[in-house]
């Protein structure tokens, strides 16, 4: 049951990204979903920490991995993680065997720190490279 939900979520995310046309500017693909443009760059003159995530996903599903990374490194890694989770859920559904992890060995605080660090790295990269 959980594997079905994970697969559905993965397909929904990657399928939505496949329907988007990645903008050449490196950000703004989310506006194709009816969302408003990000005001952070307009107010502060720099990209927000999540600027380019949707565009990065759109490049990733097209196989443009270098462009996906260049657009938003954190977005490319999240898109790759989404693909891996989808593939793992297919394996669970086909074999009927759950993938067992020792969750007690993975402290949630460290996972949160890793995700924040990933986001800050992507943000710093975008500001340094000027994408």
Secondary structure, 3 states (H helix, E strand, C coil): CHHHHHHHHHHHHHHHHHHCCCCCCCCCHHHHHCCCCCCHHHHHCCCCCCCCHHHHHHHHHCCCHHHHHHHCHHHHHHHHHHHHHHHHHHHHHHHCCCCCCCHHHCCHHHHHHHHHHHHHHHHHHHHHHCC
